[in-house]
Amino acid sequence: MSAPTSIPLDLAAARRWALAARVGLAEARSQIDALNVFPVPDGDTGTNMFLTFDGALDVLRSHHDIDGGGISLTQGLALLARGMLLSARGNSGVILSQLARGLHEAAATTEGPTDHLGADLLAEAFTRADQLAWAGVSSPVEGTILSVSRAAAAAARVAATADDATAAQVSAAALGAARAALEHTPTQLRALARAGVVDAGGAGLVIVLEALQRVLSDGQVEAEASDSPWFRRGAVLPPAECTDDGEGAYEVMFLLTDSDDARVSHLRAHLEQVGHSVLVVGGPDEWRVHVHLDEPQVAVEAGAMAGHVGQVTTEALVRQAGMPSAPAPRPSAAVGVVACAAGDGLLELFEQSGATVVRSAAGSRASTGQLLNAIWAVAAEAVVVLPNDGDVLMAAEAAAAAAREDGLVVEVVPSRSAVQGLAALAVLDPQADVAGATAAMSGAAAATLHAELTVASRDAQTGAGPCRAGQALGLLDGQIVVIDDEPARAATRLLARLVTDQTELLTIVAGAQVDTGQRDEMEQVVGVIESAHPGLEVDWIDGGQPGYPWLLGAE
């Protein structure tokens, strides 16, 4: 029996891996999204991982000589790692970007130029990626993508010690260990076992490793059985559709050359003020520019002022009526704020409070690059980032780290909900020093209990017991604590746990789907709570957020 084909992991293979991973994640994104342990309508792990690779490929496309030897392996892997970092969405996307960073750092450790990664360097890449991933999570948990990553790295190191080991053999060992670790995740996390699923991020990582093995073995990859445990659940989300996100009438993309870092930074800041979904990546000779805005010529003219513009493409996007206009430039302050918001009402409220806002919601969460561009656009000596979502926190930290490398002063307040972000912004003194401002804002966010009311998207086992699709769910501090057939009764039960005699302010944020009848019903429920707590102040906000009809905050 002949030995399996082994393809060297050179720059062309790395590019094919990125392409294959994107295809694999595109095919499986809805199934991975459906692995969300909570039966709530915001599981987007597969979408986040797909968009991370999709954005990285935009960077590689801007360098047409990547397969022709125009740049070195180290330079090409640096482009891939940078592109994945800037495109990373959600915690899973940020962790996934560490795999590319590990490849780049492994290549950079070689003495003298190298055109491919052998078994030893590939094993080192897996190890570095795993170390970076674990270090990037403030409270790492077994039974997640981190466990899958660690198993893959350990197996890769063992495989690399064999005589005449190849990159394909190391990759195969890592893939086998990752698949086994993925199937083991329900034994490590009760929430996964209760929901009858494996970890969604780990499933995405397995697909990425399958793509790598397919490239290195010239397509000779042992396929998983069609009844793979992590695709057994009957409730699978439909494929994501390209819908309008209210971020401009046109998508403009072009290649910028004959520029420099200073002019590119000014261009990035300018585009962030006049448009949305801004991405400016590449360098030092070429930059790929992407922006959504209403007047395409504005983007092209701005690019022409920064350098030479070429390969311009413009596509019309459907625009939502009533979209808030782009924020006007603000005077310089000691401390500025970048905040994420999921709905038009919340976006406008954060803007009115002086923040530069990045749209971010399930299925289209803010990327590291979008947050980094927003940071650059803030006219202040220092910037505080409010992610307002636990699944944007790592992207915010990555953006802050990248900004610090460029000499900016940036801090992240770990706000996990919009109500915590609003509480943090309310105590901001724009003329305070950044340390004092960050401490005050972090304290205000931490002192705000956050809760959500939504509707179960499927039948499931939860920490509060079994639920059926369509039942009302109440979440407190990210955990399901209330299940009820009646939305009003669910709201009453949740508010009874949220509001105490020490609560001074109750914030209630209405979502996009709330109608007049639902609002009247909620007002009656809140009226009872107010009667029981005479000193309670209630603040009603039309947030317009999708997915969650009601967001609640208690201070």
C-alpha positions in Angstrom: 0.0 0.0 0.0 1.5 3.3 -1.0 2.0 6.1 1.4 -0.5 8.9 1.3 0.4 12.0 -0.7 2.0 14.8 1.3 1.9 18.3 0.0 4.3 20.9 1.5 2.7 23.6 3.5 4.0 26.5 1.4 2.3 29.8 0.7 0.1 28.5 -2.1 -1.0 25.6 0.2 -1.8 28.1 3.0 -3.9 30.1 0.6 -5.8 27.0 -0.6 -6.3 26.0 3.1 -8.0 29.4 3.7 -10.2 28.9 0.6 -11.1 25.4 1.6 -11.9 26.4 5.2 -14.1 29.2 4.0 -16.0 26.7 1.8 -16.4 24.2 4.6 -17.6 26.8 7.1 -20.0 28.3 4.5 -21.6 24.8 4.0 -21.8 24.1 7.8 -22.4 27.6 9.2 -26.2 27.1 9.8 -25.6 23.7 11.5 -22.9 25.1 13.7 -25.1 28.1 14.6 -27.8 25.6 15.6 -25.4 24.0 18.2 -26.1 27.0 20.5 -26.8 25.5 23.9 -29.5 28.1 24.7 -32.7 27.9 22.7 -32.5 31.7 22.0 -32.3 33.3 18.5 -28.7 34.6 18.7 -26.5 31.6 18.0 -24.0 32.7 15.3 -20.7 30.8 16.0 -20.6 29.3 12.6 -21.4 32.6 10.9 -18.7 34.3 12.9 -16.1 31.7 11.9 -17.1 31.9 8.3 -16.9 35.7 8.2 -13.5 35.5 9.8 -12.1 33.5 7.0 -14.1 35.4 4.4 -12.6 38.7 5.4 -9.1 37.2 5.6 -9.4 36.1 2.0 -10.1 39.7 1.0 -6.7 40.6 2.3 -5.1 37.7 0.3 -6.9 38.7 -2.9 -5.3 42.1 -2.7 -1.9 40.4 -3.2 -2.2 38.8 -6.6 1.4 37.6 -6.5 0.8 35.3 -3.4 1.0 32.2 -5.6 3.6 33.5 -7.9 6.5 33.9 -5.4 6.2 37.7 -5.1 6.2 37.6 -1.3 7.8 35.2 1.1 6.0 32.5 3.2 6.5 34.5 6.3 5.0 37.7 4.7 2.1 35.8 3.3 1.3 34.1 6.6 1.6 37.5 8.2 -1.1 38.8 5.8 -3.3 35.9 6.5 -2.9 36.3 10.3 -3.6 40.0 10.1 -6.6 39.6 7.8 -8.1 36.9 10.1 -7.5 39.1 13.2 -9.2 42.2 11.6 -12.0 40.1 10.3 -12.5 38.1 13.5 -16.1 38.2 14.8 -17.2 36.8 18.1 -15.0 35.0 20.6 -14.8 32.0 18.3 -13.6 34.0 15.4 -10.8 35.6 17.5 -9.7 32.2 18.9 -9.7 30.9 15.3 -7.5 33.7 14.1 -4.9 32.5 16.5 -4.3 29.4 14.3 -3.1 31.7 11.5 -1.0 33.7 13.9 0.6 30.5 15.1 1.5 29.6 11.6 3.0 33.0 11.0 5.0 32.9 14.3 6.3 29.4 13.6 7.5 30.5 10.1 9.1 33.7 11.6 11.2 31.6 14.0 13.2 29.9 11.3 16.8 31.0 10.7 16.9 32.5 7.2 14.2 32.3 4.6 12.0 29.3 4.3 9.4 28.4 1.6 7.4 25.8 3.6 6.6 24.6 7.1 7.7 21.0 7.8 6.4 18.7 10.5 8.3 20.4 13.4 7.2 23.9 12.5 3.6 22.9 11.9 3.5 21.2 15.4 5.0 24.4 16.8 2.3 26.4 15.0 -0.4 24.3 16.6 1.2 24.8 20.0 1.6 28.5 19.6 -2.0 28.9 18.4 -3.3 26.9 21.4 -1.2 29.0 23.9 -2.4 32.2 22.3 -6.1 31.0 22.4 -6.0 30.0 26.1 -4.1 33.2 27.1 -6.7 35.3 25.3 -9.7 34.0 27.4 -10.0 35.6 30.8 -11.8 32.6 32.3 -11.0 29.5 30.1 -13.4 26.6 30.3 -12.9 23.0 29.4 -15.4 21.5 27.0 -15.1 24.4 24.5 -13.1 25.2 21.4 -10.1 25.5 23.8 -10.3 21.8 24.7 -10.4 20.9 21.0 -7.4 23.2 20.3 -5.4 21.7 23.2 -6.0 18.2 22.0 -5.0 19.0 18.5 -1.8 20.7 19.6 -0.8 17.8 21.9 -1.3 15.3 19.1 0.6 17.4 16.6 3.6 17.5 18.9 3.7 13.7 19.3 3.3 13.1 15.6 6.2 15.5 14.8 8.6 13.4 16.8 8.3 10.4 14.4 11.1 9.7 12.0 10.5 11.3 8.6 7.3 12.9 9.8 5.5 15.1 7.3 3.3 18.1 7.7 0.4 16.0 6.4 1.0 13.4 9.1 1.1 16.1 11.8 -2.1 17.6 10.5 -3.8 14.2 10.4 -2.9 13.5 14.0 -4.2 17.0 15.0 -7.4 16.4 13.2 -8.0 13.0 14.7 -7.4 14.3 18.2 -9.7 17.3 17.6 -12.5 15.1 16.4 -12.2 13.0 19.5 -12.0 16.0 21.8 -15.1 17.5 20.1 -17.2 14.4 20.8 -15.9 14.5 24.4 -17.1 18.1 25.1 -20.6 17.1 26.4 -18.9 15.2 29.2 -17.0 18.3 30.2 -19.9 20.8 30.2 -23.3 20.0 31.6 -24.9 22.6 29.4 -23.8 20.8 26.3 -24.9 17.4 27.7 -28.3 18.9 28.7 -28.8 20.3 25.2 -27.6 17.1 23.5 -24.9 18.9 21.4 -21.1 19.4 21.2 -19.3 22.7 21.4 -20.1 24.9 18.4 -16.7 26.6 18.3 -15.0 23.2 18.5 -17.1 22.0 15.6 -15.9 24.9 13.5 -12.3 24.3 14.4 -12.7 20.6 13.3 -13.9 21.8 9.9 -10.9 24.2 9.6 -8.5 21.3 10.4 -10.3 19.1 7.9 -9.6 21.8 5.3 -5.9 21.9 6.2 -5.6 18.1 6.1 -7.4 18.0 2.7 -4.9 20.5 1.3 -1.8 18.8 2.7 -2.9 15.3 1.7 -4.1 16.3 -1.8 -7.7 15.6 -0.9 -7.1 12.3 0.9 -9.1 13.0 4.1 -11.1 10.3 5.9 -14.6 11.7 5.9 -16.7 11.8 9.1 -19.8 9.6 9.1 -22.9 11.4 7.8 -24.5 10.9 11.2 -21.7 12.8 13.0 -22.9 13.5 16.5 -22.8 17.2 16.1 -25.2 17.3 13.2 -27.8 15.0 14.7 -30.2 17.6 16.1 -33.3 17.9 14.0 -33.7 21.7 14.6 -31.3 23.3 12.1 -31.3 26.9 11.3 -31.9 27.9 7.7 -28.9 29.3 5.8 -28.2 32.9 6.6 -29.5 35.3 4.0 -27.8 38.5 3.0 -30.2 41.1 4.5 -29.9 44.8 4.8 -28.2 45.9 8.0 -29.1 49.5 7.7 -25.5 50.6 7.0 -25.7 52.5 3.7 -27.1 52.1 0.2 -23.9 51.0 -1.5 -20.9 48.7 -0.8 -17.7 50.2 -2.2 -14.4 48.3 -2.5 -11.1 49.4 -4.0 -7.4 48.8 -4.0 -5.3 51.7 -2.6 -1.6 52.0 -3.6 1.1 54.8 -3.5 0.2 55.7 0.0 1.7 55.5 3.5 0.6 54.6 7.0 -0.2 58.1 8.0 -2.5 58.8 5.0 -4.1 55.4 5.4 -4.9 56.1 9.0 -6.6 59.4 8.0 -8.5 57.6 5.3 -9.7 54.9 7.7 -10.9 57.5 10.3 -12.6 59.6 7.5 -14.5 56.5 6.1 -15.6 55.6 9.6 -17.2 59.0 10.0 -19.1 58.9 6.7 -19.9 55.2 6.4 -20.1 51.8 8.1 -18.6 48.4 7.9 -15.2 50.0 7.2 -12.2 47.7 6.6 -8.8 49.0 5.6 -6.2 46.2 5.6 -2.9 45.3 3.9 0.3 47.3 3.5 3.0 48.3 3.3 2.5 48.8 -0.5 -1.2 47.9 -1.1 -4.3 48.3 1.0 -7.8 46.8 0.4 -10.6 49.2 1.3 -14.2 48.3 2.0 -17.0 50.6 3.2 -20.9 50.8 3.2 -22.2 54.3 2.6 -24.9 56.2 0.6 -22.7 58.1 -1.8 -20.0 55.9 -3.5 -18.1 58.8 -4.9 -17.3 60.1 -1.4 -15.3 56.9 -0.7 -13.5 57.0 -4.0 -12.6 60.7 -3.6 -11.4 60.1 -0.1 -9.2 57.2 -1.4 -7.8 59.4 -4.2 -6.6 61.9 -1.6 -4.8 59.1 0.3 -3.1 57.6 -2.8 -3.9 55.8 -6.1 -7.3 54.1 -6.3 -7.8 51.1 -8.5 -10.1 48.0 -9.0 -13.1 49.9 -7.8 -16.3 47.9 -7.4 -19.7 49.3 -6.3 -22.7 47.2 -5.4 -26.2 48.5 -4.4 -27.5 47.4 -1.0 -31.1 47.6 0.1 -31.4 50.3 2.6 -33.7 50.4 5.6 -35.9 53.5 6.0 -35.2 55.7 9.0 -31.5 54.7 9.3 -29.7 57.1 11.7 -27.2 59.3 9.9 -23.5 58.9 10.4 -22.2 60.6 13.5 -20.7 64.1 13.0 -17.1 64.7 14.0 -16.7 65.6 17.7 -14.3 67.9 19.4 -11.3 66.4 21.0 -11.6 65.1 24.6 -9.4 63.4 27.1 -11.4 60.2 26.8 -13.7 59.0 24.0 -15.9 56.0 23.7 -16.5 53.3 21.1 -19.7 51.4 21.8 -21.5 48.4 20.1 -25.2 48.6 19.6 -27.7 46.2 18.1 -30.7 48.4 17.2 -31.4 51.8 15.8 -32.7 53.2 19.0 -29.7 52.0 21.0 -27.4 53.2 18.3 -28.9 56.7 18.4 -28.9 56.8 22.2 -25.2 55.9 22.4 -24.4 58.4 19.7 -26.2 61.2 21.6 -24.2 60.3 24.6 -21.0 61.0 22.6 -19.9 57.5 21.6 -18.7 56.4 18.2 -21.0 53.4 17.5 -20.4 50.1 15.7 -23.5 48.1 14.7 -23.3 44.6 16.2 -26.0 42.0 16.5 -26.3 38.2 16.2 -25.3 37.1 12.7 -23.4 40.4 12.1 -21.4 41.0 15.2 -18.7 43.6 15.1 -15.3 42.4 13.8 -12.0 43.3 15.3 -11.3 45.4 12.2 -14.5 47.4 12.5 -13.8 48.1 16.2 -10.2 49.1 15.4 -11.3 51.5 12.7 -13.8 53.0 15.1 -11.1 53.5 17.7 -9.0 55.4 15.2 -11.9 57.6 14.3 -12.4 58.9 17.9 -11.1 62.4 18.4 -9.7 61.9 21.9 -6.5 61.3 23.7 -7.6 57.9 24.9 -10.5 55.5 24.0 -12.7 53.2 26.1 -14.5 50.4 24.3 -17.9 49.1 25.4 -18.5 45.8 23.6 -22.0 45.5 25.3 -22.1 41.8 24.4 -20.2 38.9 25.9 -19.5 37.5 22.4 -17.8 40.7 21.3 -15.6 41.0 24.3 -12.6 39.1 22.8 -12.8 41.1 19.5 -12.8 44.3 21.5 -9.7 43.2 23.5 -8.0 42.2 20.2 -8.8 45.6 18.7 -7.5 47.4 21.7 -4.3 45.4 21.7 -3.8 46.2 18.0 -4.4 49.9 18.6 -1.9 49.9 21.5 0.7 48.5 19.1 0.1 51.6 17.0 0.6 53.9 20.0 -3.0 54.6 21.0 -4.3 54.5 24.5 -7.2 52.1 24.6 -9.0 50.3 27.4 -12.0 47.9 27.4 -14.8 47.9 29.9 -16.2 44.3 29.9 -19.9 45.3 29.4 -21.9 42.2 28.4 -25.2 43.9 27.6 -26.5 47.2 26.3 -27.9 48.1 29.7 -24.4 47.7 31.3 -23.0 49.9 28.5 -25.5 52.6 29.1 -24.8 52.5 32.8 -21.0 52.8 32.1 -21.5 55.7 29.7 -23.6 57.6 32.2 -20.7 58.0 34.6 -18.1 59.0 32.0 -16.3 62.2 32.6 -14.7 63.0 29.1 -12.1 65.2 30.8 -11.0 62.6 33.3 -7.8 60.5 33.0 -8.4 57.2 31.2 -7.5 55.1 34.3 -10.1 56.9 36.4 -12.7 56.9 33.6 -12.2 53.1 33.0 -12.5 52.3 36.7 -15.7 54.3 37.1 -17.3 52.9 34.0 -16.2 49.3 34.9 -17.7 49.8 38.3 -21.0 51.1 36.9 -21.2 48.2 34.4 -20.5 45.6 37.1 -23.1 47.1 39.4 -25.8 46.7 36.8 -27.6 43.4 36.8 -28.8 42.5 33.3 -31.7 40.4 32.2 -33.5 39.5 28.9 -36.9 38.3 27.9 -37.2 36.4 24.7 -39.0 33.4 23.1 -37.6 29.9 22.9 -36.5 29.1 19.3 -36.7 25.3 19.8 -37.4 22.6 22.2 -34.5 22.2 24.7 -33.3 21.1 28.1 -32.1 24.1 30.1 -30.8 24.9 33.5 -34.3 25.9 34.5 -35.9 22.8 33.1 -37.3 21.7 29.7 -38.7 24.3 27.4 -40.8 24.1 24.2 -40.4 26.3 21.1 -42.5 29.4 21.5 -42.4 29.5 25.3 -41.3 32.7 27.0 -37.8 32.6 28.5 -36.2 34.9 31.1 -32.4 35.2 31.3 -30.6 36.6 34.3 -26.9 37.3 34.0 -26.8 35.2 30.8 -28.5 32.1 32.3 -32.1 30.9 31.7 -33.9 31.2 35.0 -37.6 31.5 33.9 -39.7 29.4 31.5 -43.4 30.1 31.1 -46.3 29.8 28.7 -47.4 33.4 29.4 -45.1 36.3 28.5 -46.6 38.5 31.1 -46.1 35.9 33.8 -42.5 35.3 32.7 -41.8 39.0 32.9 -43.3 39.2 36.4 -41.2 36.3 37.6 -38.0 37.6 36.1 -38.5 41.2 37.5 -39.2 39.7 40.9 -35.7 38.2 40.8 -34.1 41.2 39.2 -35.5 44.1 41.4 -34.8 44.3 45.1 -35.3 46.9 47.8 -31.8 48.1 47.0 -32.6 48.7 43.3 -32.7 52.4 42.5 -33.1 52.4 38.7 -34.8 49.9 36.4 -34.0 50.2 32.7 -36.4 48.6 30.2 -35.3 48.5 26.5 -38.0 47.5 24.0 -36.9 45.5 21.0 -37.8 45.8 17.3 -40.7 43.3 17.4 -42.6 44.8 20.4 -46.1 46.0 19.5 -48.5 48.2 21.3 -50.2 45.3 23.1 -47.0 43.9 24.3 -45.9 47.3 25.6 -49.2 47.8 27.4 -48.8 44.4 29.0 -45.2 45.1 30.1 -46.3 48.5 31.6 -48.9 46.7 33.7 -46.3 44.3 35.0 -43.8 47.1 35.8 -46.6 49.0 37.5 -47.0 46.2 40.0 -43.2 46.2 40.6 -43.2 50.0 41.1 -46.0 49.7 43.7 -44.0 47.1 45.6 -40.9 49.4 45.5 -42.1 53.0 45.8 -38.6 54.6 45.4 -37.9 52.8 42.2 -37.2 54.9 39.1 -38.0 53.3 35.7 -36.4 54.4 32.4 -38.1 53.2 29.2 -36.1 53.0 26.0 -37.0 52.1 22.4 -33.9 50.1 21.6 -35.0 48.4 18.3 -32.7 45.4 19.0 -33.5 42.1 17.2 -34.0 38.8 18.9 -34.8 40.0 22.4 -38.1 41.8 22.8 -37.0 43.1 26.2 -33.6 44.0 27.8 -33.7 44.8 31.5 -31.1 46.4 33.8 -31.2 47.0 37.5 -28.9 49.4 39.2 
